[in-house]
């Protein structure tokens, strides 16, 4: 192969490589909006409950504050019947110190309320406070026993990390039902939302 042929082949390859690097715009799908909604505080967790359809359950919200005994925060009992899907979601409220939650049992059967949030701050600057919360689903470990609390979603506060010089909420992507996941020991305040089979 002569020098002219080699140069021609190289130019052809360069042209093909350049053509393979174009960017095209897609029509956005619903899933493309999820990162935007999550960034604004909207989060949803969907659970397949087909095999428990018709089972009566009680929504449960437990509050955990570091150093204190956990407490149930609803203060009353609500009984709902499971359908094929259970959705637990969160959305921002009209102020920084609360968040809204919702249990959706299907067919317009919902139950929701507000969660009181605790601020986080740099111990050297306690006057600067932030309300930053995130969530993680629980590992689902059957069997699910009647009368026993089944944790589904953790909604917890970020914590201030002096080594990082900022706030964090990183670690396990799912939480163990016994709360032994590493991330849990750092979270100063969190809620666990779940159900109890009646």
C-alpha positions, 0 to 999 in steps of 0.5 A: 500500500502506498503513502497516498492510499494510507492517507486516503484510508486515514481520512475516511476513518476520521470522517466516519469517527466524526459522523459517529459523534453527533448528538440528537435531541430526544422527546423527553419521557416521564422518567426524564422528569424524575431527577428534576422532581427528586431535586425539588423534594418529590420522591416516590416508592412503589411496592408490588402488593398483588399477592396481598391484595385485599389484606387489611393493613395499618399505615405506621410512621415511626420517628427516631431521634438519636439517643431517644427511644423511637415513637409512633407519630400518628397517634391514631389507627387507620386501616386500609385494604391493599390493592396491587400496588402501594406507593409511599411518597414525599413532597415539599411543604410550604415551609422548610421545617416540614415535609408531606408524606402520602400512602397511596393504596390505589383507587383514590384511597390515600392517607397522608400527613406532615413530618416535622423536620429538625435542622442541621448545622455546623457546630461552629456556626449554629446560627446557620441552619438547614433542613435537608432530608433524603430517603432510602427504601428498606430491604424486603425480607419475607415472611411478613407476619400479621401484627408485625411492623414492616418497614418500607421507607426511611426518610432521614436528615442529612448530617454535618460532617466536619471532615468533609466540611459540609452536609452528607447523606451518603452510604447504603442504597437500601436499609436493613429491616433491623436498622443495622445499615451503616448509614443509619448510625450517622443520621441524627433524625429520621422517620420510618414509614411502613405497614402493619398487617391486621 
